[in-house]
Amino acid sequence: MFKFRIVEILEKAGRRANREVKFWKPARPVLTSPAHKTSRHFSILPEKLTLYFYRIAVLCFFFLPANSSAQTDITSTENNYYKLTSVRIPDSVKLEVGGLAFTDDDKLGVATRRGEIWLIDDPYQKKNKQPKYSLFASGLHEPLWLAYKKGAFYTTQRSELTRITDTDHDGLADSFHTVYSWPISGNYHEYSYGPLILPNGDMLVTLNLSWVGRGESITKWRGWMLKITEDGKMTPFATGMRSPAAFGLNSDGDIFFAENQGDWIGSGRITHLNQGDFAGHPAGLRWSAEPGSPIELKRASFPDSVGLMYDYAQGKPNFKLPSVWFPHTVMGISTSAILAINSDQFGPFQGQLLVGDQGHSKIMRAFLEKVNGQYQGACFPFREGFSSGILRMAWGSDHSLFVGMTSRGWASTGKELYGLQRLIWDKKLPMEIKAMRITTEGFELEFTKSVDKTVAADVSKYKMTGFTYSYHKKYGSPIINSGNCLVRKAEISLDGLKVKLAVSGLRVGYIHELKIENLASTEGEPVLHPLAYYTINSFPEGSNHEHHAMDHGKMAATIAGCGDNPSKSVHEQPADWKTGADITITMATKPGLKFDSELIEVKPGAKVKLVFNNNDDMLHNLVITSPGKGDEVGKLAMDMGLNGTNAGYIPETDAVLFHTCLIQPETSQTIYFTAPKVGEYPFLCSFPGHSFVMKGILRVK
């Protein structure tokens, strides 16, 4: 039966019926510049689609299941408040979005990973359902950001910050000026991002670490944020970054950057930065003694494992703790964009941050507050269901949110390879936790609507758990030191908008999960997202909570990440295999979240030795499932929440037959099993998000 949503079918129908592309304006000569100037303009006009749409709609009516999950999942409910629409893209345009920026005349500039900059006229689709696309520039080296200032676009290529202008005003870029450049080694992981333009006109860029089995700063200033003036003067600003793909300003003009899980990075997070700050990854400290460096920390002072980040930061000047942690796989897996909500025209969350996630194709929300002079706060789910992996966001002039996406090589829950969508608040107020503030006794929750006071006063409705991550050289971290917090009392304000919780067991340096059960507004509307994660870096004055040191024994017991049934992951050759294995299979990874082989063939009953080499730059496992159960196991792994890392994202189900552990980059593991009966057995990496593309078939015949 058909599983497509009606709108997806209609959009695909529209694309098929709109294949005619009109080219106009003769090509001009290539100018002396680092990029090639092109003169292609696209104008795609929908024609006579009414009958086509009608036929498709009839098919949908008869074949779409009445109980389609599209009608019951969270995205459908979210869409009642924040409507998600797609901006049409011509078939001939591969809009793998790297950056978004609006021009002075409200055209949307889109930089792509393919090295192009497109201009979209009427991205709001007010004049026509198909906006006009024109190619402004091409030949750039993977621009992963776009900004616009005083008639010029700015972007970072791999090795430079470039100003791009159209000096003769013909709609085509003809000037490519290097504002500032930096060395590159050719390492594939040396992405560059920016510029973020500051209120005074200065610009910030960030430089990814190289990857050599670990994050390293092979060339100068990798792992740093740099401040660059319009005339090309560079000042090293901050370091301690691994993959700083996202950074932005909050409503007060303070700088925040987002980090992705990796070596030294237990989970995704956002961190407030001032000049001279160190954000946690030591590789960039290789350049801390260089002229102009504002940082005194040395790389040699970091052993491979240093316990808790909070503990190690104490007494070290400008060692900046994360402002908000985004627990891995629960609140996304790859933070990708930061944008402040600077207007009340996008709902009741003015002053907060929106944080995108590439792997989970969704947007989270972050509430921040200052406690004893430093930022901390809570993150909340906000909007899921985007068509591809979110990389960039930009505000339209009508206060709608434009979201640019790409997933080639970076798997995402959104199945499209790229996309451009628009999020519009329909002026209806959702029932949400608006803010979560720390108090001397616990937390104060502020809601967007008055709560049912009788239910809200019941402390059993609130479940809290505290946990943290290891601070070490290894890739990622399991949940460690997890412990329940006791909610002792719940006091409701007279207007019903606030609930004060008295909580025991809170710990500084820890993340605290809040789950609310069956709480609704006075009109009976349930809380849309009854989940929050608050990061405590400091307690308010007058608090009596204590910091608890890490339990090293508990960490050692949970770090394996290998499921709950050792018989499914046998790491030593069974004693009764007297003549050894009948067949040895060696598997590895390849770029683009793929196994190097997607088909394995063995005989039934064969004794199999499977060697899995994880030569990628992220965590992977290899899980063999029952016939037809691959997608089910991938979904179960994605739903494991906080327990996922400690179990290696191996769900407890009979559908899992054999598996490796979740293993580190540049490591290997061998498992032994006896091939089952004849059939086709899916295998996959069950790390959340990977299973959509990282999979294959074990064929037993």
Secondary structure as GFF3:
##gff-version 3
##sequence-region A 1 701
A	DSSP	alpha_helix	6	17	.	.	.	ID=ss1
A	DSSP	beta_strand	41	42	.	.	.	ID=ss2
A	DSSP	alpha_helix	50	63	.	.	.	ID=ss3
A	DSSP	three_ten_helix	69	71	.	.	.	ID=ss4
A	DSSP	alpha_helix	74	78	.	.	.	ID=ss5
A	DSSP	beta_strand	82	86	.	.	.	ID=ss6
A	DSSP	beta_strand	97	102	.	.	.	ID=ss7
A	DSSP	beta_strand	108	112	.	.	.	ID=ss8
A	DSSP	beta_strand	117	121	.	.	.	ID=ss9
A	DSSP	beta_strand	132	137	.	.	.	ID=ss10
A	DSSP	beta_strand	147	149	.	.	.	ID=ss11
A	DSSP	beta_strand	152	157	.	.	.	ID=ss12
A	DSSP	beta_strand	160	165	.	.	.	ID=ss13
A	DSSP	beta_strand	175	181	.	.	.	ID=ss14
A	DSSP	beta_strand	192	197	.	.	.	ID=ss15
A	DSSP	beta_strand	203	207	.	.	.	ID=ss16
A	DSSP	beta_strand	210	211	.	.	.	ID=ss17
A	DSSP	beta_strand	215	216	.	.	.	ID=ss18
A	DSSP	beta_strand	224	228	.	.	.	ID=ss19
A	DSSP	beta_strand	234	239	.	.	.	ID=ss20
A	DSSP	beta_strand	246	249	.	.	.	ID=ss21
A	DSSP	beta_strand	255	259	.	.	.	ID=ss22
A	DSSP	beta_strand	268	273	.	.	.	ID=ss23
A	DSSP	three_ten_helix	282	287	.	.	.	ID=ss24
A	DSSP	three_ten_helix	299	301	.	.	.	ID=ss25
A	DSSP	alpha_helix	309	313	.	.	.	ID=ss26
A	DSSP	beta_strand	324	326	.	.	.	ID=ss27
A	DSSP	beta_strand	335	340	.	.	.	ID=ss28
A	DSSP	three_ten_helix	344	346	.	.	.	ID=ss29
A	DSSP	beta_strand	353	357	.	.	.	ID=ss30
A	DSSP	beta_strand	362	371	.	.	.	ID=ss31
A	DSSP	beta_strand	374	383	.	.	.	ID=ss32
A	DSSP	beta_strand	390	395	.	.	.	ID=ss33
A	DSSP	beta_strand	401	406	.	.	.	ID=ss34
A	DSSP	beta_strand	418	425	.	.	.	ID=ss35
A	DSSP	beta_strand	433	438	.	.	.	ID=ss36
A	DSSP	beta_strand	442	447	.	.	.	ID=ss37
A	DSSP	alpha_helix	453	456	.	.	.	ID=ss38
A	DSSP	three_ten_helix	459	461	.	.	.	ID=ss39
A	DSSP	beta_strand	462	469	.	.	.	ID=ss40
A	DSSP	beta_strand	479	492	.	.	.	ID=ss41
A	DSSP	beta_strand	498	504	.	.	.	ID=ss42
A	DSSP	beta_strand	511	516	.	.	.	ID=ss43
A	DSSP	beta_strand	531	535	.	.	.	ID=ss44
A	DSSP	alpha_helix	552	558	.	.	.	ID=ss45
A	DSSP	three_ten_helix	566	568	.	.	.	ID=ss46
A	DSSP	beta_strand	583	590	.	.	.	ID=ss47
A	DSSP	beta_strand	594	595	.	.	.	ID=ss48
A	DSSP	beta_strand	599	602	.	.	.	ID=ss49
A	DSSP	beta_strand	607	614	.	.	.	ID=ss50
A	DSSP	beta_strand	623	625	.	.	.	ID=ss51
A	DSSP	alpha_helix	630	638	.	.	.	ID=ss52
A	DSSP	three_ten_helix	641	643	.	.	.	ID=ss53
A	DSSP	three_ten_helix	645	647	.	.	.	ID=ss54
A	DSSP	beta_strand	656	659	.	.	.	ID=ss55
A	DSSP	beta_strand	667	674	.	.	.	ID=ss56
A	DSSP	beta_strand	679	684	.	.	.	ID=ss57
A	DSSP	three_ten_helix	690	692	.	.	.	ID=ss58
A	DSSP	beta_strand	695	700	.	.	.	ID=ss59
###
